[in-house]
Amino acid sequence: MPAGRLTDAHLVIGAAALTVMLGGAAAFIDPSSRSGGDAASSFSTDAGGAKAAFHTLQALGYRLERSFEPMTAIHSDPAHTTLVLTGTVAPSDQDRIALQTFARAGGVVLLVGVQGADFLGIPGGKWASAMPRPVATHRVFAPSPLAEHAREITMAEIDGSPSLGPAYVPVFARDFDQPLVASALIGQGRVTWWASATPLANAHIGDADNLQLLMNVMGPAASRQILWDEHYHGHSRSLWSYAAKTPLPWLAAQLAIIALAALSAYSRRRGPVRSAERDARTSPMEFIEMLLALYKRGGAAGAAVAAARARVRRTASAVCGVPHDASDEELARTVSSRFPVDRAEVERLLAQSESATRRASLPAAEALDLTRRLQRLAADLIRRRGLQSA
């Protein structure tokens, strides 16, 4: 091959490399892949994300696990489980019922913002569309175990406030009707609501006593398992759900087309060369007809009788225990002693068949008659032996 000449392989490899580079660049610059939309997700490293809080609690000895299931599919023991719900996906009616059941059975739940109030069945109204105010520092409003060693926190206030009901005690608040952190005992469990996720956000987890407030909600490190919800952040357990939002599916399709083209080009030029398969000119039926013509031409009618006679002797030897070299008379005598058959008839049939095999020209009709009688005798011996065994 002359130097510098391009081949099909060079073109295919170059196209594949270019496709990979373009697909990878598109995956990194795709706006939808940024983590800003994940809010307080434990996967998010943005200022409003909660990855720092997640790993900080792990470092402090808490047993944390991400949950990708809806509220109705969580089967952990409520008496030993704390659930953190900070997502923005609206819950269903079944989710609200499941959360109430979880709390009454001893579960601890942390709810945040509008979606958290929606879990409690509280309509947002104008409050749901209100814009948050800048982050401010807030001091304890009322004594509570949630405020132990947490005298002040930072939180972004929201205009207006949901009506949580008399069961919820404000812990941090601007006033009694505008709580920022409120808690209520529901059955054997406890539900805590935050107006926003500021105290556990990456940018504010280290401010004031935010981390202490989060630890107070979680409880002692070794007492409960913490499920950090990611389902209501839009995450699911399937890897495909992540890849589907990037150019990776299109990249995989392009690579498959390139691979198919490369395989086709390679196989057509590098594959083994084989001669075309040819069908045999003779069929099995033609072979049988040819053998029939040969037997007819050779007058081999006695061969058929000899084959049937040999089968009778083998059958009698196997069924009655007669030696294979026994005479026809011995064979007939043994067979008649074992089975109710006519000895004379057996001797006569064996004698006639032996005589027929020695004849040079045996009529076809006679050969057919002897063969049929010998076959019936062999079949009768086998059948009678089966009846005796049964």
C-alpha positions as CSV (number, residue, x, y, z in Angstrom):
1,M,0.0,0.0,0.0
2,P,1.5,3.4,-0.9
3,A,2.5,5.7,2.0
4,G,-0.1,8.2,3.0
5,R,-3.0,6.4,1.4
6,L,-6.3,6.4,3.4
7,T,-8.2,3.1,3.8
8,D,-11.7,2.3,5.0
9,A,-10.3,1.4,8.4
10,H,-8.7,4.9,8.8
11,L,-12.0,6.6,7.9
12,V,-14.1,4.5,10.3
13,I,-11.6,5.0,13.2
14,G,-11.4,8.7,12.6
15,A,-15.2,9.0,12.5
16,A,-15.6,7.0,15.7
17,A,-13.0,9.2,17.5
18,L,-14.7,12.4,16.4
19,T,-18.1,11.1,17.5
20,V,-16.8,10.2,21.0
21,M,-15.2,13.6,21.4
22,L,-18.3,15.5,20.3
23,G,-20.6,13.3,22.5
24,G,-18.4,13.7,25.5
25,A,-18.2,17.5,25.0
26,A,-22.0,17.7,24.7
27,A,-22.4,15.7,27.9
28,F,-20.3,18.1,29.9
29,I,-21.7,21.3,28.4
30,D,-25.4,20.2,28.5
31,P,-27.3,22.7,30.7
32,S,-29.7,20.0,32.0
33,S,-26.8,18.1,33.6
34,R,-26.0,20.9,36.1
35,S,-26.8,20.2,39.7
36,G,-28.6,23.5,40.4
37,G,-32.0,22.0,39.8
38,D,-31.5,19.4,42.5
39,A,-32.0,21.9,45.4
40,A,-31.1,20.1,48.7
41,S,-30.2,16.8,47.1
42,S,-27.4,14.9,48.7
43,F,-25.9,14.6,45.2
44,S,-25.7,18.3,44.6
45,T,-22.5,20.3,45.2
46,D,-24.2,23.7,44.4
47,A,-24.6,26.3,47.2
48,G,-28.2,25.1,47.8
49,G,-27.3,21.4,47.6
50,A,-26.9,19.1,50.6
51,K,-23.9,16.9,49.8
52,A,-21.8,18.5,52.6
53,A,-24.5,17.8,55.2
54,F,-24.9,14.2,54.0
55,H,-21.2,13.5,54.3
56,T,-20.8,15.4,57.5
57,L,-23.5,13.3,59.2
58,Q,-21.7,10.2,57.9
59,A,-18.4,11.4,59.4
60,L,-20.2,11.9,62.7
61,G,-21.3,8.3,62.9
62,Y,-24.8,8.5,61.5
63,R,-26.1,5.6,59.5
64,L,-27.2,7.3,56.3
65,E,-28.7,5.8,53.1
66,R,-30.1,7.4,50.0
67,S,-33.7,6.4,49.2
68,F,-34.9,6.4,45.6
69,E,-38.4,5.0,46.3
70,P,-41.7,6.9,46.8
71,M,-43.1,7.2,50.3
72,T,-45.6,4.3,49.6
73,A,-42.7,1.9,48.8
74,I,-40.6,2.6,51.9
75,H,-40.7,-0.5,54.2
76,S,-38.1,0.4,56.8
77,D,-39.0,0.0,60.5
78,P,-40.5,3.4,61.5
79,A,-39.5,3.0,65.1
80,H,-35.8,3.0,64.0
81,T,-35.9,5.2,61.0
82,T,-35.6,9.0,60.3
83,L,-36.7,10.2,56.9
84,V,-35.4,13.4,55.3
85,L,-37.7,14.8,52.6
86,T,-36.3,18.0,50.9
87,G,-37.3,17.5,47.3
88,T,-39.6,19.6,45.2
89,V,-41.8,17.0,43.5
90,A,-45.4,17.1,44.7
91,P,-46.5,14.0,46.7
92,S,-49.6,12.0,45.8
93,D,-52.6,11.4,48.2
94,Q,-51.1,7.9,48.8
95,D,-47.8,9.5,49.7
96,R,-49.5,11.7,52.3
97,I,-51.3,8.8,53.9
98,A,-48.1,6.7,53.9
99,L,-46.2,9.5,55.7
100,Q,-48.9,9.9,58.4
101,T,-48.8,6.1,58.9
102,F,-45.0,6.1,59.1
103,A,-45.0,8.9,61.7
104,R,-47.8,7.3,63.9
105,A,-45.8,4.1,64.0
106,G,-42.8,5.9,65.5
107,G,-41.0,7.4,62.5
108,V,-39.2,10.7,62.6
109,V,-39.6,12.9,59.5
110,L,-38.0,16.2,58.4
111,L,-40.1,18.1,55.9
112,V,-38.9,21.3,54.1
113,G,-40.8,24.2,52.4
114,V,-43.9,24.1,50.3
115,Q,-43.5,20.5,49.3
116,G,-43.1,19.5,53.0
117,A,-46.4,21.3,53.8
118,D,-48.0,19.6,50.9
119,F,-47.0,16.2,52.5
120,L,-49.0,17.3,55.6
121,G,-52.0,18.1,53.4
122,I,-51.7,21.8,53.9
123,P,-52.5,23.9,50.8
124,G,-49.9,26.6,50.0
125,G,-52.1,29.2,48.4
126,K,-50.3,32.5,47.9
127,W,-47.5,31.3,50.2
128,A,-46.6,28.6,47.8
129,S,-45.7,31.2,45.1
130,A,-44.0,33.7,47.5
131,M,-40.4,34.6,46.8
132,P,-37.9,33.8,49.6
133,R,-36.2,36.6,51.4
134,P,-32.5,36.9,51.9
135,V,-30.9,34.6,54.5
136,A,-31.1,36.0,58.0
137,T,-30.2,34.9,61.5
138,H,-33.0,33.8,63.8
139,R,-32.9,33.0,67.5
140,V,-34.9,30.4,69.5
141,F,-38.6,31.3,69.7
142,A,-39.6,28.6,72.2
143,P,-37.7,26.1,74.3
144,S,-37.6,22.6,72.7
145,P,-35.3,19.6,72.6
146,L,-34.7,20.6,68.9
147,A,-33.1,23.9,70.1
148,E,-30.7,22.2,72.6
149,H,-27.2,23.8,72.0
150,A,-28.7,25.6,69.0
151,R,-29.4,29.2,70.1
152,E,-29.5,30.7,66.6
153,I,-29.7,29.5,63.0
154,T,-29.7,31.0,59.6
155,M,-32.6,30.6,57.3
156,A,-34.2,32.3,54.2
157,E,-37.6,33.6,55.3
158,I,-40.6,33.3,53.1
159,D,-43.4,35.8,52.9
160,G,-46.4,34.3,54.6
161,S,-46.6,31.0,56.3
162,P,-48.7,27.8,56.1
163,S,-51.2,27.1,58.8
164,L,-49.6,24.1,60.4
165,G,-52.2,23.7,63.1
166,P,-52.1,23.7,66.9
167,A,-50.1,20.5,67.1
168,Y,-47.0,22.1,65.7
169,V,-45.0,24.1,68.2
170,P,-42.8,26.9,66.7
171,V,-39.1,26.5,67.7
172,F,-37.6,29.2,65.5
173,A,-40.1,31.8,64.2
174,R,-40.6,35.5,63.5
175,D,-43.8,35.3,65.5
176,F,-46.2,32.6,66.6
177,D,-48.2,32.7,63.3
178,Q,-45.1,32.7,61.1
179,P,-42.9,29.7,62.2
180,L,-39.6,28.9,60.5
181,V,-39.0,25.6,62.4
182,A,-41.9,23.8,63.9
183,S,-42.4,20.3,65.4
184,A,-45.3,18.1,66.3
185,L,-45.8,14.7,67.9
186,I,-47.9,12.4,65.7
187,G,-48.7,9.1,67.2
188,Q,-45.5,7.6,68.5
189,G,-43.4,9.6,66.0
190,R,-42.4,13.2,65.4
191,V,-42.6,15.5,62.3
192,T,-40.4,18.6,62.0
193,W,-41.1,21.2,59.3
194,W,-38.6,23.8,58.1
195,A,-39.6,26.8,56.0
196,S,-36.5,26.3,53.8
197,A,-33.5,24.0,53.5
198,T,-31.0,26.8,54.3
199,P,-29.6,25.2,57.5
200,L,-28.5,22.0,55.7
201,A,-27.4,23.7,52.4
202,N,-23.8,23.5,51.4
203,A,-23.3,27.2,51.7
204,H,-24.8,27.5,55.2
205,I,-24.3,24.2,57.0
206,G,-21.3,25.7,58.9
207,D,-23.2,29.0,59.8
208,A,-24.4,29.7,63.4
209,D,-25.8,26.5,64.9
210,N,-27.3,25.0,61.7
211,L,-25.4,21.7,62.0
212,Q,-26.5,21.3,65.6
213,L,-30.2,21.9,64.7
214,L,-29.8,19.2,62.0
215,M,-28.3,16.8,64.5
216,N,-31.0,17.5,67.0
217,V,-33.6,16.6,64.4
218,M,-31.8,13.4,63.5
219,G,-31.3,12.3,67.1
220,P,-28.4,10.3,68.6
221,A,-26.0,8.9,65.9
222,A,-26.4,5.3,66.8
223,S,-30.1,5.2,67.6
224,R,-31.8,5.4,64.1
225,Q,-31.1,4.8,60.4
226,I,-31.5,7.9,58.3
227,L,-33.1,7.7,54.8
228,W,-32.2,10.7,52.7
229,D,-34.9,10.9,50.0
230,E,-33.8,11.5,46.4
231,H,-37.0,10.3,44.8
232,Y,-38.7,13.6,45.2
233,H,-35.7,15.3,43.7
234,G,-36.4,13.5,40.5
235,H,-33.8,10.8,40.9
236,S,-34.6,7.1,40.4
237,R,-32.7,3.9,41.0
238,S,-32.2,3.1,37.3
239,L,-28.9,4.3,35.7
240,W,-30.8,4.8,32.5
241,S,-32.8,7.6,34.1
242,Y,-29.5,9.6,34.5
243,A,-28.1,8.7,31.1
244,A,-31.4,9.5,29.3
245,K,-31.0,13.3,30.1
246,T,-27.6,13.4,28.4
247,P,-26.5,12.9,24.8
248,L,-25.2,9.4,25.8
249,P,-28.1,7.5,24.1
250,W,-27.4,9.3,20.8
251,L,-23.7,8.6,21.2
252,A,-24.4,4.9,21.8
253,A,-26.6,4.8,18.7
254,Q,-23.9,6.5,16.6
255,L,-21.2,4.1,17.9
256,A,-23.5,1.1,17.0
257,I,-23.9,2.4,13.5
258,I,-20.1,2.9,13.1
259,A,-19.4,-0.5,14.5
260,L,-21.9,-2.1,12.1
261,A,-20.3,-0.3,9.2
262,A,-16.8,-1.3,10.3
263,L,-17.8,-4.9,10.7
264,S,-19.5,-4.9,7.3
265,A,-16.5,-3.4,5.6
266,Y,-14.1,-5.8,7.4
267,S,-16.1,-9.0,6.8
268,R,-16.5,-8.3,3.1
269,R,-12.8,-8.0,2.5
270,R,-11.2,-10.1,5.3
271,G,-13.7,-13.0,5.6
272,P,-12.9,-16.5,4.4
273,V,-13.7,-17.4,0.8
274,R,-15.8,-20.5,0.4
275,S,-17.1,-22.3,-2.6
276,A,-20.9,-22.3,-3.2
277,E,-22.6,-25.3,-1.8
278,R,-24.1,-27.7,-4.4
279,D,-26.9,-30.1,-3.8
280,A,-26.4,-33.8,-4.5
281,R,-27.9,-34.9,-7.7
282,T,-29.3,-38.1,-6.1
283,S,-32.0,-38.1,-3.5
284,P,-32.5,-40.8,-0.8
285,M,-35.5,-42.2,-2.8
286,E,-33.4,-42.5,-5.9
287,F,-30.9,-44.5,-3.9
288,I,-33.6,-46.9,-2.6
289,E,-35.0,-47.4,-6.1
290,M,-31.5,-48.1,-7.4
291,L,-31.0,-50.8,-4.7
292,L,-34.4,-52.3,-5.5
293,A,-33.4,-52.6,-9.2
294,L,-30.1,-54.3,-8.2
295,Y,-31.9,-56.8,-6.0
296,K,-34.4,-57.6,-8.7
297,R,-31.7,-58.0,-11.3
298,G,-29.7,-60.3,-9.0
299,G,-32.7,-62.4,-8.0
300,A,-32.0,-61.9,-4.3
301,A,-35.5,-62.9,-3.0
302,G,-33.8,-65.5,-0.9
303,A,-31.8,-62.8,0.9
304,A,-35.0,-61.4,2.4
305,V,-36.0,-64.8,3.6
306,A,-32.6,-65.4,5.1
307,A,-32.7,-62.1,7.0
308,A,-36.2,-62.8,8.4
309,R,-35.1,-66.4,9.4
310,A,-31.9,-65.1,11.2
311,R,-34.1,-62.6,13.1
312,V,-36.4,-65.5,14.3
313,R,-33.4,-67.5,15.5
314,R,-31.9,-64.4,17.3
315,T,-35.2,-63.7,19.0
316,A,-35.7,-67.3,20.1
317,S,-32.2,-67.4,21.4
318,A,-32.7,-64.3,23.5
319,V,-36.2,-65.1,24.7
320,C,-35.8,-68.8,25.4
321,G,-32.1,-69.0,26.2
322,V,-31.3,-71.3,23.3
323,P,-27.6,-71.3,22.1
324,H,-27.2,-69.4,18.9
325,D,-25.8,-72.5,17.1
326,A,-28.7,-74.8,18.2
327,S,-30.4,-76.8,15.4
328,D,-33.9,-75.9,14.1
329,E,-35.3,-78.9,15.9
330,E,-33.8,-77.9,19.3
331,L,-35.1,-74.4,18.8
332,A,-38.6,-75.5,18.0
333,R,-38.7,-77.9,20.9
334,T,-37.6,-75.2,23.4
335,V,-40.0,-72.6,22.0
336,S,-42.9,-74.9,22.2
337,S,-42.0,-75.8,25.8
338,R,-41.9,-72.2,26.9
339,F,-44.9,-70.8,24.9
340,P,-48.2,-72.4,23.7
341,V,-47.1,-72.6,20.0
342,D,-47.2,-75.6,17.6
343,R,-43.8,-77.3,17.6
344,A,-44.5,-78.9,14.2
345,E,-45.5,-75.6,12.7
346,V,-42.3,-74.0,13.9
347,E,-40.1,-76.8,12.6
348,R,-41.9,-76.7,9.3
349,L,-41.5,-73.0,8.9
350,L,-37.8,-73.1,9.8
351,A,-37.2,-75.9,7.4
352,Q,-39.0,-74.2,4.5
353,S,-37.2,-71.0,5.0
354,E,-33.8,-72.8,5.1
355,S,-34.6,-74.5,1.9
356,A,-35.8,-71.3,0.3
357,T,-32.5,-69.5,1.0
358,R,-30.6,-72.2,-0.9
359,R,-32.7,-72.0,-4.0
360,A,-31.2,-70.0,-6.8
361,S,-34.5,-68.8,-8.2
362,L,-37.1,-68.2,-5.6
363,P,-40.5,-66.8,-6.7
364,A,-41.3,-63.4,-5.2
365,A,-44.7,-64.5,-3.9
366,E,-43.3,-67.5,-2.0
367,A,-40.5,-65.3,-0.6
368,L,-43.0,-62.7,0.6
369,D,-45.2,-65.4,2.2
370,L,-42.2,-67.0,4.1
371,T,-40.9,-63.6,5.2
372,R,-44.3,-62.5,6.6
373,R,-44.7,-65.8,8.5
374,L,-41.2,-65.5,10.0
375,Q,-41.8,-61.9,11.1
376,R,-45.2,-62.9,12.7
377,L,-43.4,-65.7,14.7
378,A,-40.7,-63.3,15.9
379,A,-43.2,-60.7,16.9
380,D,-45.3,-63.4,18.7
381,L,-42.3,-64.6,20.7
382,I,-41.5,-61.0,21.8
383,R,-45.2,-60.3,22.7
384,R,-45.6,-63.6,24.7
385,R,-42.4,-62.9,26.7
386,G,-43.7,-59.5,27.6
387,L,-47.0,-61.0,28.8
388,Q,-45.1,-63.4,31.1
389,S,-42.9,-60.7,32.5
390,A,-45.9,-58.5,33.3
